[in-house]
Amino acid sequence: MPSATEVAGVAKGAIVRGQAAFYTERLHSFVNSFSHLRSFVGGVVLRRRSVFAGGRLLGWSGLRRRYWIPFMKINHAFGSGSPKSFQVYRRGDFDLESGTIKRTRKPKNSPLHPFKMIKSIGNRIQYYSKLHPIMVFFISLSVGVTILMVLSLYESQFRMMSNYKKSDKGSDTYPFAKFRNLVMVAGHSVYTSSSCEKVDKENAWFLESYQKHPGQAATFVTHIQEGIEVAARDDEALLLFSGGETRKDAGPRSEAQSYWIVAESKGWFGKKEIVRLRALTEEYARDSFENLLFSVCRFRELTGTYPHNITVVGYDFKEERFVHLHRSAIRFPDTRFFYSGTPSSSTSREAALKGEALVRTQFQDDPYGCLGSLRRKKLGRDPFHRSIPYPNGCPELEGLFKYCGVAPFPGSLPWAV
């Protein structure tokens, strides 16, 4: 009787032989499967060239559909009873030419992709906002204010040009469209005499107490004559006498009409044929700043455009006020602005210089005359409550007419460079 050791050895040998037979069978099955694959591959042209099949031209894609795909769908068992089947490669993963498996390349997103860039910028902003919240806040605020300023400037410029086109009716509807330059004579008093023979007499004019000096009336006539002569030398100049109904006791007569009447009585100082038909009035100004601003608007009403050059006629001691203060307030180019000054009477010069220094200081603090004493003085020079029509005739200057501030008007202007 065999011992237990012999029985165990025999059993172990049987197990080893059984395992060897099992793996041998599996190996034969695998070899057979590979042989089938090899014979199939050897019988088919695997190059990516066109071949003839059934009398018609068959390309690589057709070849693959006809032979390769049906074959790959066949399951080949490794052996009898084996639960596993031959695993087919996915289409496009196995390269028949090289016999290797191709790995599908995943497309890389471009670093310049807009959404990725926006997300990256947002992440950076969020990161810096956590590190420096105050700095990020002020930077964001400054960027926002800058954008608003640019949009506001663009909007005002667009609106100004739209109004310009809307109100411009064509050169044939403006009676003085051919004139390019403005000559403005600022009025200082109202002529009250019914006779035209006393224009150089003080009792023919309504004078304030500070104006009652010998020779004062003659200075008014000198201004009128100077304006006529300046306009006569420039064929493209339009002459405007400027000044409203500023004196209650003088009645509803304007300074501008007074000057025009005096010019008429003097025969336009020998320049009637040259100047009279292009000499008109602006009858609403109540101070020197309005003399300039209203005359510019009146010029636009009459010509359809704004003056290229401006010449102001007045007292010589007022030159600094007009040239440096009023001109700067409307931001008119200094190279196109001129002043023609005449002297005051010798008896009033000292008092006039003191008064001018005071008024100049007031306009330095209030360039547009819309605050404090200048505003009160202006209201006092409108005893008949005349409704000012401007800026109806010059819609591009609407913002300037409404502006009240110490700094120069920041909006767009037709002549600003």
VOBA-916450 format. One record per residue (C-alpha): residue number from 1; x, y, z. Coordinates in steps of 0.2 Angstrom, whole numbers, plus 2048, in hexadecimal, padded with zeros to 3 digits. Layout:
NODE   num    c1    c2    c3
NODE   NUM     X     Y     Z
...
end
This chain:
NODE   num    c1    c2    c3
NODE     1   800   800   800
NODE     2   807   811   7FB
NODE     3   80C   81D   808
NODE     4   804   82E   80B
NODE     5   814   836   804
NODE     6   813   82C   7F4
NODE     7   800   830   7F2
NODE     8   804   843   7F5
NODE     9   812   842   7E8
NODE    10   806   83A   7DB
NODE    11   7F8   846   7DE
NODE    12   804   855   7DC
NODE    13   80B   84E   7CC
NODE    14   7F9   84C   7C5
NODE    15   7F5   85E   7CA
NODE    16   805   864   7C1
NODE    17   801   85A   7B2
NODE    18   7EF   860   7B1
NODE    19   7F5   872   7B3
NODE    20   802   86F   7A5
NODE    21   7F5   868   79A
NODE    22   7E9   877   79D
NODE    23   7F6   884   799
NODE    24   7FC   87A   78A
NODE    25   7EA   87A   784
NODE    26   7E9   88C   787
NODE    27   7F9   890   77E
NODE    28   7F3   885   76F
NODE    29   7E3   88F   76E
NODE    30   7ED   8A0   76F
NODE    31   7F9   89A   761
NODE    32   7EA   894   756
NODE    33   7E2   8A5   758
NODE    34   7F2   8AE   754
NODE    35   7F4   8A3   745
NODE    36   7E3   8A8   73F
NODE    37   7E7   8BA   741
NODE    38   7F7   8B8   739
NODE    39   7F0   8AF   72A
NODE    40   7E3   8BD   728
NODE    41   7EF   8CB   729
NODE    42   7FA   8C2   71C
NODE    43   7EC   8C1   710
NODE    44   7E7   8D3   710
NODE    45   7F0   8E2   70A
NODE    46   7F2   8ED   719
NODE    47   7FA   8FC   711
NODE    48   7F0   90C   710
NODE    49   7EE   90A   6FD
NODE    50   7DF   906   6F2
NODE    51   7DC   8F4   6ED
NODE    52   7D0   8EC   6E1
NODE    53   7C2   8E1   6E8
NODE    54   7B4   8DA   6DE
NODE    55   7B9   8E4   6CF
NODE    56   7B8   8F5   6D8
NODE    57   7C5   900   6E1
NODE    58   7C5   8FD   6F3
NODE    59   7CE   909   6FF
NODE    60   7D5   907   710
NODE    61   7C5   90C   719
NODE    62   7BB   900   70E
NODE    63   7C8   8F2   711
NODE    64   7C7   8F5   723
NODE    65   7B4   8F4   723
NODE    66   7B4   8E5   718
NODE    67   7C1   8DA   720
NODE    68   7C8   8E1   730
NODE    69   7B9   8E6   73A
NODE    70   7AF   8D6   737
NODE    71   7BE   8CC   73C
NODE    72   7C1   8D6   74C
NODE    73   7AF   8D3   751
NODE    74   7B2   8C0   752
NODE    75   7B5   8BA   764
NODE    76   7C3   8AD   765
NODE    77   7C3   8A3   774
NODE    78   7D4   89F   77C
NODE    79   7CE   88D   780
NODE    80   7BF   883   784
NODE    81   7B5   889   793
NODE    82   7BF   899   793
NODE    83   7B4   8A7   799
NODE    84   7BF   8B4   791
NODE    85   7BE   8B9   77F
NODE    86   7CB   8C1   773
NODE    87   7CA   8D3   777
NODE    88   7C8   8DE   767
NODE    89   7D1   8EE   766
NODE    90   7C7   8FD   764
NODE    91   7C6   904   752
NODE    92   7D5   90F   74E
NODE    93   7DF   909   75D
NODE    94   7E9   8FB   755
NODE    95   7F5   8FF   747
NODE    96   7F5   8F0   73B
NODE    97   805   8F7   731
NODE    98   810   8F8   741
NODE    99   807   8EC   74C
NODE   100   806   8F8   75A
NODE   101   7F8   900   764
NODE   102   7F6   912   761
NODE   103   7F1   91E   76F
NODE   104   7E4   92A   76B
NODE   105   7EB   93C   76D
NODE   106   7E1   948   777
NODE   107   7E0   959   770
NODE   108   7E8   966   77B
NODE   109   7DE   976   77E
NODE   110   7E7   985   778
NODE   111   7ED   990   787
NODE   112   7E6   99F   77D
NODE   113   7D5   998   77E
NODE   114   7CA   9A7   782
NODE   115   7C0   99F   790
NODE   116   7CF   998   798
NODE   117   7D8   9A9   797
NODE   118   7C8   9B1   79F
NODE   119   7C8   9A3   7AD
NODE   120   7DB   9A5   7B0
NODE   121   7D9   9B8   7B1
NODE   122   7CB   9B6   7BD
NODE   123   7D4   9AA   7C8
NODE   124   7E3   9B7   7C8
NODE   125   7D8   9C5   7CD
NODE   126   7D0   9BB   7DB
NODE   127   7E1   9B6   7E1
NODE   128   7E8   9C7   7E2
NODE   129   7D8   9CE   7E9
NODE   130   7DA   9C2   7F8
NODE   131   7EC   9C8   7FA
NODE   132   7EA   9DB   7F7
NODE   133   7D7   9DF   7F8
NODE   134   7D9   9F1   7FA
NODE   135   7E5   9F3   7EB
NODE   136   7DA   9E9   7E0
NODE   137   7CB   9F3   7E5
NODE   138   7D3   A04   7E1
NODE   139   7DA   9FD   7D0
NODE   140   7C8   9F7   7CC
NODE   141   7C1   A07   7D1
NODE   142   7CD   A11   7C6
NODE   143   7CA   A06   7B7
NODE   144   7B7   A08   7B9
NODE   145   7B9   A1B   7BA
NODE   146   7C4   A1C   7AB
NODE   147   7B8   A12   7A1
NODE   148   7A9   A1D   7A6
NODE   149   7B3   A2D   7A2
NODE   150   7B8   A26   791
NODE   151   7A5   A21   78E
NODE   152   79F   A32   794
NODE   153   7AB   A3B   789
NODE   154   7A6   A31   77A
NODE   155   794   A33   77D
NODE   156   796   A46   77F
NODE   157   7A0   A47   76F
NODE   158   793   A3D   766
NODE   159   785   A47   76D
NODE   160   78D   A57   768
NODE   161   790   A52   756
NODE   162   77E   A4B   755
NODE   163   777   A5C   75B
NODE   164   783   A65   74F
NODE   165   77C   A5B   740
NODE   166   76A   A5C   746
NODE   167   76A   A6F   748
NODE   168   775   A72   738
NODE   169   768   A77   72B
NODE   170   774   A7A   71D
NODE   171   77E   A89   718
NODE   172   76F   A90   70E
NODE   173   764   A93   71D
NODE   174   771   A9D   727
NODE   175   772   AAF   721
NODE   176   784   AB2   726
NODE   177   78B   AA0   722
NODE   178   79A   AA7   719
NODE   179   7A2   AB0   728
NODE   180   7AF   AA6   732
NODE   181   7B5   AB3   73F
NODE   182   7AD   ABC   74D
NODE   183   7B0   ACE   753
NODE   184   7A7   AD2   763
NODE   185   7A5   AE3   76B
NODE   186   7A0   AE1   77D
NODE   187   793   AEE   783
NODE   188   795   AF8   793
NODE   189   786   B04   793
NODE   190   775   B08   78B
NODE   191   772   B17   780
NODE   192   763   B20   787
NODE   193   763   B30   77C
NODE   194   756   B33   76F
NODE   195   762   B3D   765
NODE   196   770   B35   75C
NODE   197   77B   B45   75C
NODE   198   781   B42   76E
NODE   199   788   B31   76E
NODE   200   798   B37   776
NODE   201   790   B40   784
NODE   202   78E   B38   795
NODE   203   77C   B3D   797
NODE   204   777   B34   788
NODE   205   77B   B23   790
NODE   206   775   B1B   7A0
NODE   207   785   B1A   7AB
NODE   208   788   B11   7BC
NODE   209   790   B1B   7C9
NODE   210   7A1   B14   7C6
NODE   211   79F   B19   7B3
NODE   212   79B   B2B   7B6
NODE   213   7AC   B33   7B0
NODE   214   7AF   B3F   7A3
NODE   215   7B3   B37   792
NODE   216   7AB   B27   797
NODE   217   79E   B28   789
NODE   218   7AB   B2B   77C
NODE   219   7B4   B1A   781
NODE   220   7A4   B11   77C
NODE   221   7A4   B19   76B
NODE   222   7B6   B15   769
NODE   223   7B2   B02   76C
NODE   224   7A5   B03   75F
NODE   225   7B0   B0B   752
NODE   226   7BE   AFF   756
NODE   227   7B3   AF0   753
NODE   228   7AD   AF7   743
NODE   229   7BF   AF9   73D
NODE   230   7C5   AE8   742
NODE   231   7B6   AE0   739
NODE   232   7B9   AEB   72A
NODE   233   7CB   AE4   728
NODE   234   7C4   AD2   728
NODE   235   7B8   ACD   71A
NODE   236   7B4   ABD   723
NODE   237   7B0   AC6   734
NODE   238   79F   AC7   73B
NODE   239   79D   AD6   747
NODE   240   792   AD4   757
NODE   241   78E   AE1   764
NODE   242   78A   AD8   774
NODE   243   780   ADD   783
NODE   244   76F   ADB   78B
NODE   245   762   AE5   793
NODE   246   76C   AE8   7A2
NODE   247   765   AF8   7AA
NODE   248   754   AFA   7B0
NODE   249   753   B0D   7B0
NODE   250   759   B0D   79E
NODE   251   74A   B03   799
NODE   252   749   AF3   78E
NODE   253   757   AF9   783
NODE   254   766   AEE   781
NODE   255   779   AF3   781
NODE   256   77B   AEA   770
NODE   257   76D   AF4   768
NODE   258   774   B04   76F
NODE   259   785   B01   767
NODE   260   77D   AFC   756
NODE   261   773   B0C   756
NODE   262   782   B17   75A
NODE   263   78B   B0E   74C
NODE   264   77D   B12   740
NODE   265   77D   B24   746
NODE   266   78F   B26   743
NODE   267   78D   B1F   731
NODE   268   798   B10   736
NODE   269   7A7   B1B   737
NODE   270   7A8   B1B   724
NODE   271   7A7   B08   723
NODE   272   794   B06   720
NODE   273   795   AFD   70F
NODE   274   7A2   AF1   716
NODE   275   79C   AED   728
NODE   276   789   AF2   72A
NODE   277   782   AE2   722
NODE   278   78C   AD7   72D
NODE   279   78B   AE0   73E
NODE   280   77E   AD8   749
NODE   281   779   AD7   75C
NODE   282   77A   ACB   76A
NODE   283   76D   AD2   777
NODE   284   76D   AC6   786
NODE   285   77F   AC7   78E
NODE   286   780   ACE   7A0
NODE   287   792   ACD   7A3
NODE   288   7A3   ACC   79A
NODE   289   7A3   AB9   79A
NODE   290   792   AB8   792
NODE   291   797   AC5   786
NODE   292   7A4   AB9   77F
NODE   293   79A   AA8   781
NODE   294   789   AAF   77B
NODE   295   791   AB8   76C
NODE   296   799   AA7   767
NODE   297   788   A9F   768
NODE   298   780   AAD   75E
NODE   299   78E   AAB   751
NODE   300   788   A99   74F
NODE   301   776   A9E   74D
NODE   302   77A   AAA   73F
NODE   303   788   AA0   736
NODE   304   784   A8E   73A
NODE   305   796   A8B   740
NODE   306   7A1   A91   74E
NODE   307   7AE   A9F   74B
NODE   308   7C0   A9B   746
NODE   309   7C7   AAB   74D
NODE   310   7C0   AB6   75B
NODE   311   7C5   AC8   75E
NODE   312   7BE   AD1   76D
NODE   313   7BD   AE4   76E
NODE   314   7BD   AED   77F
NODE   315   7C7   AF6   78C
NODE   316   7D9   AF2   78C
NODE   317   7DA   AEF   79E
NODE   318   7CD   AE0   79C
NODE   319   7D8   AD7   790
NODE   320   7DF   ACB   79D
NODE   321   7CD   AC7   7A2
NODE   322   7C8   AC2   791
NODE   323   7D7   ABA   78A
NODE   324   7DD   AB0   799
NODE   325   7CC   AAD   7A3
NODE   326   7BE   AAD   797
NODE   327   7C7   AA6   789
NODE   328   7CE   A98   794
NODE   329   7BC   A95   79B
NODE   330   7B5   A90   78A
NODE   331   7C6   A88   785
NODE   332   7C7   A92   775
NODE   333   7D9   A90   76D
NODE   334   7E4   A9F   772
NODE   335   7EC   AA0   761
NODE   336   7DB   AA4   759
NODE   337   7D5   AB1   767
NODE   338   7D9   AC3   765
NODE   339   7D6   AD3   770
NODE   340   7D5   AE5   76A
NODE   341   7D5   AF0   779
NODE   342   7D2   B03   77A
NODE   343   7D7   B0E   789
NODE   344   7CA   B14   796
NODE   345   7C8   B26   79A
NODE   346   7D6   B2E   7A3
NODE   347   7CB   B33   7B2
NODE   348   7C4   B22   7B5
NODE   349   7D4   B17   7B2
NODE   350   7DA   B15   7C4
NODE   351   7C8   B10   7CA
NODE   352   7C6   B05   7BB
NODE   353   7D6   AFB   7BE
NODE   354   7D1   AF8   7D0
NODE   355   7C0   AF2   7CB
NODE   356   7C7   AE7   7BE
NODE   357   7D3   ADF   7CA
NODE   358   7C5   ADA   7D5
NODE   359   7BA   AD3   7C7
NODE   360   7C9   AC9   7C0
NODE   361   7CB   AC1   7D1
NODE   362   7B9   ABD   7D2
NODE   363   7BA   AB4   7C1
NODE   364   7C9   AAB   7C6
NODE   365   7BF   AA3   7D4
NODE   366   7B0   AA1   7CA
NODE   367   7B4   AA0   7B7
NODE   368   7A3   A9E   7B1
NODE   369   79B   AAB   7BC
NODE   370   78E   A9F   7C3
NODE   371   791   AA1   7D6
NODE   372   792   AAF   7E3
NODE   373   794   AC1   7DF
NODE   374   795   ABE   7CC
NODE   375   785   AB5   7CB
NODE   376   77C   AC2   7D6
NODE   377   783   AD0   7CB
NODE   378   77D   AC7   7BB
NODE   379   76C   AC5   7C2
NODE   380   76B   AD7   7C6
NODE   381   76F   ADB   7B4
NODE   382   75F   AD3   7AE
NODE   383   751   ADE   7B4
NODE   384   745   AD9   7A7
NODE   385   747   AC6   7AA
NODE   386   74C   AC3   798
NODE   387   74C   AB0   793
NODE   388   75C   AAC   78C
NODE   389   75A   AA1   77C
NODE   390   76B   A9A   77C
NODE   391   771   A8C   77A
NODE   392   763   A89   76D
NODE   393   76D   A90   75F
NODE   394   77D   A87   764
NODE   395   778   A76   76B
NODE   396   78A   A70   76B
NODE   397   78D   A7C   779
NODE   398   77F   A76   784
NODE   399   78B   A6E   791
NODE   400   795   A7E   792
NODE   401   786   A88   795
NODE   402   780   A7D   7A3
NODE   403   791   A7B   7AB
NODE   404   796   A83   7BB
NODE   405   7A7   A7F   7C3
NODE   406   7B8   A86   7C8
NODE   407   7C1   A7A   7BC
NODE   408   7C0   A7D   7A9
NODE   409   7B1   A75   7A0
NODE   410   7B6   A62   79D
NODE   411   7AA   A5E   78F
NODE   412   7AC   A5E   77C
NODE   413   7AD   A6F   773
NODE   414   7AC   A72   760
NODE   415   7BC   A7C   760
NODE   416   7C6   A73   76E
NODE   417   7D6   A6B   768
end
